[in-house]
C-alpha cells in the first residue's frame, strides 16, 4: 500500500510543479534555482520509494539497504553543490 500512496503523491506533485512559477512565465528572470530544488527533491523522493518497494518484494539484507539512502540523497547533494557553486562564483566575480 505504501507504493500506491507514494505513486499518487508523486503524480500530484509532478502535476503541480508549474503552479509556483506561473508569475514568471514569459519573463527573463525565471527562478531556475527554485525549480532545481523542487525537482531534485522529487527525484530524491522517487529514488527512495524504489528501494522501499524492492525491499518489500525481494526481502533485501541490511547490508544492501544501507546503500539506498546514500544513493537517494545524491540528487539533493548535487543540486546543493550547483546552487552553492553559483553563489560563490557570483560573490567572487563582483
N, C-alpha and C positions, 0 to 999 in steps of 0.2 A: 504494500500500500504506500510505502514511502516514495517509491519511484513514480507512482501516479501523481502524488501531491507535488513532487519536485518537478515533474514534467509540466503540470498545469501552472505552477509558479513561474517556470522559465518561459513558457509560452506567453503568459500575461506580461511578464517583464519585457520580453522582446517586442511585444506589440506596442508597449507604451514607451519605448526608447525615444521616439521623436517628440513626445509631449514637452519635456523641459526645454527643448530647443526651438519651439515654434516662433519665439520672438526674434530669433536670429536668422530665420530663413530669408534669403535674399540679401543679407548684409555681408560685408567683408570680414567683420570681426566675430567670427564663429568661435565658440569656446571648445576648441579641439581637446584641450586638457580635460575638461569635464566629461566629454564623450569618451575619451580614453579611459578615464577612471570607471565610468559606468560599464563599459564593455569588458574591461579586464576583470571587474568584479563578477560579472555574469559568466565569463569564461571560467573563472576560478570556482564558482558555484557548480557549474556544469561538470567540470573535471573532478569535483569532489563527489558528485552524485554517481558518476560511472563506477568508481571503485566500491562505493557502498552497495550498488546493485550487484557487482561482480562478487563481492564478499557474501551477499545473501545467496547467490546462486551456486558459487563454487566452494564456499566454506574455506576461505584462504587462511593461511597461518599468520601469526602475529609478525613474523619477520618480513613477510610480504606486505602486510598492512602498514608497517612503519614508513615505507617509501611513499605511500599515496599522499599524505598531507604535504610533503615536500614538493611533489610534482604539481599538486593543485594550487600551491601558493606561488608558483613561478610566474603566471600572468600578472599578478598584483605586484610582485617584486620588479618585473621588467617595466611595468607602467610607472612605478615609483622612480625607478632609475632614470627613465626617459624624462619625466617631469622635473626631477631634481637637476639633472644634467642641463636641461634647457634653462632652468632658473639660474644656475651657477654661471652658465655661459652668458646669459643676459647681464648678470651683475659684473662680470669681468670685462665685458666689452664697453661698458659705459664709463 
